[in-house]
Amino acid sequence: MASSAVPPIGARLRAERRRRGVSIRGLAREIGVSASLISQIETEKSSPSVSTLYAISTALGISIEELFGPVTADETEAAPETEDADDPAEGDEAAGVRVVRLPAFAPAGDVAVVRDGPAAAALLTAALAASGAPVTATPVEVAGKRVGPVITPDEREVLTLDSGVTWELLGRMPHKHVEFLLITYQPGGTSSSSGLLMRHSGIEFGFVISGELTLSLGFETHKLTAGDAVSFDSSNPHAYRNESADPAVGVWFVLERWA
């Protein structure tokens, strides 16, 4: 599968959690998972399932679409932990120093940038200059960047989730929280490792390109095959699974709920 660099969603979730002053244990209690799972997701030692990722993002008030792309400067500045003495500080190479990868700034490869401390801005500028990227580029511009109008297969940003599911970002407009995704469920792939149904905000539209996908929606079960389309309020309990021997591929579009 051709794709661009996989975005560090663990770092992004961790930064947002700390910015909101929520502990690992507090977040784990809120969404009903173990604190160790949250820690493993944040340190990239484990990938979340679709349902767990939606639960975390909903609890933290961050959209799925915002999880694609590189970590920005303000996302790495976080409030201190409230109660997690055993909370690992991944990426620390010395006291007060953190190394973050910014693939969007480095056409030839990742750039390690020191971000913590009062000299973060100057260090960022120096790192950008050393990488050959324009020094005028800023994390704010990257965070609000447009993806498109044309995206080739090798330009797609890809999230690989637990339970055999991948999401490929098909486009992005600044400040518009819309999930426009090519999804693939490998044989046996499921949106929930626990088998539980999930709920999240938005209106969900899907179109199956190939393969078969089983949708559990409330008390009903639907077998989706190539050419089938679905649309429903995502606050209704639902889950997807691929019970066939071939990958199931589709285009999914989730609109943020309109007032």
C-alpha positions in Angstrom: 0.0 0.0 0.0 1.5 3.3 -1.0 1.3 6.0 1.6 3.1 8.9 3.2 4.6 8.8 6.7 2.3 7.4 9.3 1.3 10.3 11.6 2.2 10.0 15.3 -1.3 9.8 16.7 0.0 8.6 20.1 2.0 11.8 20.6 -1.0 13.9 19.5 -3.4 12.2 21.8 -0.9 12.5 24.7 -0.4 16.2 24.0 -4.1 16.9 23.9 -4.7 14.9 27.1 -2.0 16.7 29.0 -3.1 20.1 27.6 -6.5 19.5 29.1 -5.0 18.4 32.4 -6.4 14.9 32.3 -4.4 12.0 33.7 -4.0 8.7 32.0 -6.0 7.0 34.8 -8.7 9.6 34.5 -9.0 9.2 30.8 -9.0 5.4 31.1 -11.8 5.5 33.7 -13.9 7.8 31.5 -13.8 5.5 28.4 -13.7 2.2 30.2 -10.3 0.8 29.3 -7.1 0.1 31.3 -4.6 2.9 32.0 -1.9 0.6 30.6 -3.7 0.6 27.2 -3.8 4.4 27.1 -0.1 4.5 27.9 0.8 2.0 25.2 -1.3 3.9 22.6 0.4 7.2 23.5 3.9 5.7 23.4 3.1 4.0 20.0 3.6 0.5 21.6 0.0 -0.4 20.6 -2.5 0.8 18.0 -6.0 1.5 19.1 -9.1 -0.1 17.6 -11.6 2.1 15.7 -13.9 2.1 18.7 -11.2 3.0 21.2 -9.8 5.7 19.0 -13.3 7.3 18.7 -13.8 7.0 22.4 -10.5 8.7 23.2 -10.9 11.5 20.6 -14.5 12.1 21.8 -13.4 12.3 25.5 -10.6 14.8 24.5 -12.7 16.8 22.1 -10.4 16.2 19.1 -11.7 15.1 15.7 -10.5 12.0 13.9 -9.6 14.2 10.9 -7.2 16.3 13.2 -5.3 13.1 14.0 -3.8 13.0 10.6 -0.6 15.0 9.9 2.4 15.9 11.9 2.5 17.0 15.5 2.5 20.8 15.8 4.4 23.1 18.2 1.5 24.0 20.5 0.5 20.3 20.7 3.9 19.4 22.2 3.5 22.1 24.9 1.4 20.4 27.6 0.3 20.9 31.1 2.0 18.8 33.8 0.5 15.4 34.7 -2.0 15.5 37.5 -1.5 12.1 39.1 0.5 9.8 36.9 3.8 9.4 38.6 4.5 6.4 36.4 3.5 8.2 33.2 6.4 7.6 30.8 8.0 10.7 29.1 8.8 9.1 25.8 11.2 10.8 23.5 13.1 12.6 26.3 16.8 12.6 25.6 17.7 14.9 28.6 15.9 16.8 31.3 13.6 19.3 29.7 14.4 18.1 26.2 12.0 16.3 23.9 12.5 15.1 20.4 9.6 15.2 18.0 9.4 14.0 14.4 8.1 16.4 11.8 7.8 14.5 8.5 6.0 17.4 6.7 9.0 19.6 7.1 11.5 17.1 5.7 11.0 16.0 2.1 14.1 13.8 2.4 13.3 12.3 5.7 12.2 13.0 9.3 13.8 15.8 11.3 14.4 15.5 15.0 13.5 18.8 16.6 14.1 19.8 20.2 10.8 21.3 21.4 10.7 21.8 25.1 12.0 24.8 27.0 12.1 28.6 26.3 14.4 28.2 23.3 11.9 26.0 21.4 11.1 28.5 18.7 14.8 29.2 17.9 15.6 25.5 17.9 12.7 24.8 15.6 13.9 27.5 13.2 17.5 26.1 13.3 16.2 22.6 12.6 14.1 23.7 9.7 17.0 25.5 8.2 19.2 22.5 8.6 16.6 20.3 6.9 16.5 22.6 3.9 12.8 23.4 4.5 11.6 27.0 4.3 12.3 28.7 7.6 9.0 30.6 7.2 7.1 27.4 7.5 5.2 27.2 10.8 3.4 24.5 12.8 0.2 26.6 12.5 0.4 26.4 8.8 0.9 22.7 8.9 -2.0 22.1 11.3 -4.4 24.0 9.1 -3.1 22.8 5.8 -5.3 21.8 3.0 -4.9 18.3 1.6 -5.8 18.4 -2.0 -7.3 19.3 -4.3 -5.8 16.1 -5.9 -4.4 13.3 -3.7 -2.4 10.5 -5.5 -2.2 7.1 -3.8 1.4 7.7 -2.7 0.5 11.0 -1.0 -2.2 9.6 1.2 -1.7 9.7 5.0 -2.5 6.4 6.5 -3.6 5.3 10.0 -3.1 1.7 10.8 -5.4 0.6 13.6 -5.8 -2.4 15.7 -7.9 -5.4 14.5 -6.9 -5.2 10.9 -8.2 -1.8 9.9 -6.6 1.0 8.0 -7.8 4.5 7.2 -6.4 6.6 4.3 -7.0 10.3 4.3 -8.5 11.4 1.0 -8.7 15.1 1.6 -8.8 17.9 4.2 -10.0 21.5 4.2 -8.7 23.9 6.9 -11.0 24.2 10.0 -13.6 21.8 8.5 -14.0 18.7 10.6 -15.0 16.1 8.1 -13.6 12.6 7.8 -13.1 11.7 4.2 -11.5 8.2 4.3 -10.7 5.2 2.3 -11.1 2.3 4.7 -9.9 -1.3 4.5 -10.9 -4.1 6.7 -8.7 -7.1 6.3 -10.3 -10.6 6.7 -11.3 -10.9 10.3 -10.9 -7.1 10.8 -13.3 -5.4 13.2 -13.9 -1.9 14.5 -13.9 -3.2 18.1 -11.4 -5.6 19.6 -13.9 -6.2 22.4 -16.8 -6.8 20.1 -18.8 -3.9 21.7 -20.7 -1.4 19.6 -19.4 2.1 19.4 -21.1 5.6 19.4 -19.6 8.9 18.3 -20.8 12.3 17.0 -21.5 12.9 13.4 -23.5 11.6 10.4 -21.9 8.7 8.7 -22.0 7.8 5.0 -20.3 4.8 3.5 -19.9 3.1 0.1 -18.4 -0.3 -0.3 -16.1 -0.6 -3.3 -15.1 -4.2 -3.0 -15.5 -7.2 -0.6 -18.1 -7.7 2.1 -18.6 -5.8 5.4 -21.0 -6.7 8.1 -22.6 -3.7 9.9 -24.2 -4.0 13.3 -26.5 -1.0 13.7 -28.5 -1.0 16.9 -30.4 -4.4 17.0 -30.0 -4.9 13.3 -27.3 -6.6 11.2 -26.6 -5.6 7.6 -24.4 -7.5 5.1 -22.8 -4.9 2.8 -21.3 -5.9 -0.5 -19.7 -4.0 -3.4 -22.0 -1.2 -4.6 -23.9 -1.0 -1.3 -24.2 2.4 0.6 -25.1 3.2 4.1 -26.0 6.4 6.0 -26.9 6.9 9.6 -26.5 9.0 12.7 -23.2 7.9 14.3 -24.6 8.3 17.8 -26.5 5.0 17.1 -24.5 2.1 18.5 -22.7 0.4 15.6 -19.8 -1.8 14.6 -18.2 -3.2 11.5 -16.5 -6.5 10.9 -15.2 -8.4 7.9 -16.3 -12.0 8.1 -15.1 -12.9 4.5 -11.8 -14.2 3.2 -11.1 -11.0 1.2 -10.3 -7.5 2.2 -13.3 -5.1 2.3 -12.6 -1.6 0.9 -14.9 1.4 1.0 -15.1 5.2 1.0 -16.4 6.6 4.3 -17.5 10.2 4.9 -18.3 11.4 8.4 -19.8 14.8 8.8 -19.5 16.7 12.1 -22.9 17.2 13.5 -24.6 20.4 12.4 -26.6 22.4 14.9 
